[in-house]
Amino acid sequence: MATILYGSSGAASLVVHWLLIELGVPHELRLLDFDRKEHKSPEYLAINPQGRVPALVIDGLVLTESVAIAMHLADLHPGAGLAPPVGSPERGAWYRWMLFCGSTLIPAYRRWFYPHEPAGEGQVPAVQARAMDEVESAWAQVDAHLATNGPYLLGERRSAADFVLTMLMRWSRNMPRPADTWPALAALASRMKALPSFAEAYRREGLTDWT
Ligand SMILES: N[C@@H](CCC(=O)N[C@@H](CS)C(=O)NCC(=O)O)C(=O)O
């Protein structure tokens, strides 16, 4: 089975890369150079017309959207226990947190990192201020959830949702209030960063910060 991951160092592809390593899936990592706009090249746009990473190609099947890919990988490897059984209460909670990451946190982050997109350069300060509020309010909610229901998003058991969440926590490291300044989030990040697969993904992507 040929598996190719298109990504960029530390980008939304990180969680896919991390899960591939955690699950022991043989794959080829193709890091695109954003400075050289390789993610907007005709070759890459033919794979992902959005010109964004990640894209995961499994035997010719193109998958995009980091959270969707994380869910699919977890389902493909049930023995790893990163996806609760379909129809179980835990599965419902898993969908909740996966989609919270994909539908609430990632769009808010996008407005923070690409603030000109919603309304042009003139609105950048207002868009970023609002995005920061959204991200911080989301982190406060997740922290409160973890404080009573943790240590992981689903309780005692680690799932793919914790991998996605940890990547998103990392993205806040240079924001005014980093996610790991909330205590329960910091505890979760410490547990996740202790996984050998985290260090290996970091090594392969050449990342050194937020260790
Ligand atoms: N919803 C997408 C977002 C992907 C995304 O925004 N990726 C960023 C890097 S973190 C990207 O490719 N940015 C380049 C661009 O938008 O031009 C996902 O979760 O996969």
The ligand as an ORCA input file, in Angstrom:
! r2SCAN-3c Opt
* xyz 0 1
  N      -9.197     22.809      7.333
  C      -7.890     22.474      6.842
  C      -6.965     23.676      7.016
  C      -5.629     23.435      6.358
  C      -4.784     24.698      6.416
  O      -5.288     25.828      6.594
  N      -3.487     24.481      6.237
  C      -2.576     25.599      6.206
  C      -1.295     25.273      6.972
  S      -1.606     25.011      8.682
  C      -2.169     25.870      4.778
  O      -2.037     24.964      3.985
  N      -1.954     27.157      4.455
  C      -1.532     27.579      3.175
  C      -2.524     28.486      2.502
  O      -3.675     28.586      2.977
  O      -2.166     29.078      1.519
  C      -7.335     21.246      7.589
  O      -7.630     21.124      8.776
  O      -6.636     20.447      6.976
*
